[in-house]
Amino acid sequence: MKLEPIINSLLDTDLYKFNMNQVMFHKHTDLNGEYDFKCRNENVIFTKEMFKEINEQIDHLCTLKFTKKELDYLRSIRFIKDDYVEFLRLWHPLRDYVNTSLSDEGELSITVHGPLFSAMQFEIYLLEIVNEVYFRFQYNYDELIESAKAKLEKKIDDFKNGKYNFKFAEFGCRRRLSRQWHDVVVKTFCETGYCIGTSNVYLAMKYNIKPIGTYAHEFVQMYQGISKIPLAYTNYYAMKDWFNEYNGDNGTALTDTLTTDLFLLDFDYLQASTYSGLRHDSGDPFVWGDKILAHYKKLGIDPSNKTLLFSDSLDFDKAEQIYQYFKGRCKVTFGIGTYCSNDTFAEALNIVIKLQYVNGKPVAKLSDVEGKTMCKDEVYLEHLKESVNYRVKIEGR
């Protein structure tokens, strides 16, 4: 089986890749990074045919450059700066940064290594490629599409009949069934009015809808590789750089890279007043939300003017439960990924590409729940936990 190109535009990625990349371009071009792929599902086997197609798709990806139309669109986003867009006019993904291998047991390995501001851009493209190749080779694609259509129609009906009452953003790039189906999902949801935008920059441009995103865990992790910054303060310096880069604009902060308890030590009145809201991505969403609202009140800030964005492996039923719990207390919205872009009869892949090293030093995220950590150096991971726990214990009294 030979597939059409999966990636046809370098805008076919999440907005936060450009947001984070702009900060790195302006402030930390001396950092080098290594990213590793992991499939968290059990008993998933990648065949030699899949592996060959994945590599050919990566080869194609690395022939792409930004078009004038795409660059002009990026310039139209109010917080993307002209000098960064000029850099992107010259930039393109380099194949030499990506290494792939396949074990005899069918375990896929992908490593991206290079200057951090360049290596970081590969993540979403590679996940889109791997996911689509796997599902097209592993299943009858037409049957998958029929299943996806039926589930999409059911979701639309459930909004119309009042089962669902919330607004959400589509966050499905990385685990989408296919490029074509992703397009259908975003177009359909945004036409209904229930979807307020998408993280996918290309589809936002195509359908004149809002591109949504700020930063990911990797942004805070990057600062762990800067030797002069104490580990328990990397979130502080990351947010400081973000604040300075965007002058208080572009503002939904992610709390759980080094635990929400640590984050709140740095989320002072100035930060809390300026950021429009916070994003949840691990742990109990109800406990997390109550903790955040209490923090706003402690600072003397009215939480009804702030947004809580929930994005942790959400389906639509869970989102409705969260919405009903918090409505009226704050603004509530959701980022829903896999259950938008790859909801079929087949089990979705839980695949990730995570930052592992910066300037040769291991890095990690801790999250608010066990099981999401991905770090190759257990000694470092324990040291990071100790550093974070010590600061929370001393300053969080």
Steps between C-alpha positions, in 0.01 A plus 500: 500500500626844405339803663465856381711753693361533853655840570455754221547818700733598781202677657349155557603504866391640836513874557698464821795366299539844344435679828769304687733509203488879483616527861784255434598691185520828687651384828661155488651413163794336681290205623515156338233238560415133461145371462394134518192320372297263717186296436327444833255239370580137567538245219524756219724372221636713218572298188787540256252641248384761750859586585588551134199727446575701815852569378381600154248737656775656715711540186213690338446714809860616477449632146237751615545871557258769610314672216446874482132450580587299810754754620255784447246310708750459785570874484127563543504333844541796731778360722715342225785739419640595161859397569386152603291467183807599298692222673227254403526620140852355501431198724397151399517161677831319450492123451837459672337592833269194495612141559262204478534128565276194529574208730444136403199506734341794313583775749538835326775736614526864394754750635527866404823677589617848406483869591199524727322773303509268199466155657190599694303559180505133397274364775154557357597424141651165601206400717259585217703283265536202733134499598361520148740238361412259781124524459503488121720189500348325802129539425251536219508879469151527347353314796685730740356804323144364516543444872645848549214660304237327713669611822538858374131516407408371846709775665332768289156362590592500869587869483174575321285306747663665801703208633814714451501871582864607494733663250828336405811526283609219272843368607529189283812544286732248655273197509270564208373217284612676184560845354180477295281395793651766725395758242142368497477500881623858543279635220193317631541597865576865428195530274281391792627778727590267786868504412676833558818420308779253436861452602582412138637811332442383143133420561454826690630685193296288257168551680564848643456384858700577812837323546527404866800416718767642727773264623561135584689317776817495290527878531555481876713186463741687272607720787619196695787484252622851586763441768470836675130451580417296815270210410217606732495845338494398133126566481558850639761586236302340218193709588717810536636455147149431370365811670781715360464358150126556476456796735217327679326391179458137389403394845374161609762347728558126547530411866621143541845465341661498844172455692229759548606558862838628379341700220277689741804618699603696189150597386491830689256790472667647190505168315150403613361839399663494158446141388147445374486156657662166573506157332447166673678195359538247784345395828142529619345792305252584775764513773729701271230751409398559859865556592545754219184693588609512863838639391334778300284591799804497729663756268185715500420423136145426388517150346181556300710705256759221454491194274571144602595293194480123549693278257591172672385207282148638487198343343178698458316343795783583739519855367129550568543380860786745555301782337199445723723500809681828425247703298413828664818496708740578213521479123531134398625360171662183372766373264386166358737301281472129429122490554469757223755385245526122552186364661425170322433135584878447528705587809688825449876503530643673805819622335724782615829665412655647812799721569765290676825701500598866473869580447576142600312527834195286570166678542158382613146601585343386825128575447238471774459123463730202463524338158561800274869535579744404224866532600798281411703595807345374825768666714423837346126443534533435873718808539241710318221369723704573813575856382136571425369341820752690712399838358129422533554391860699812594309769306155344486426528869 
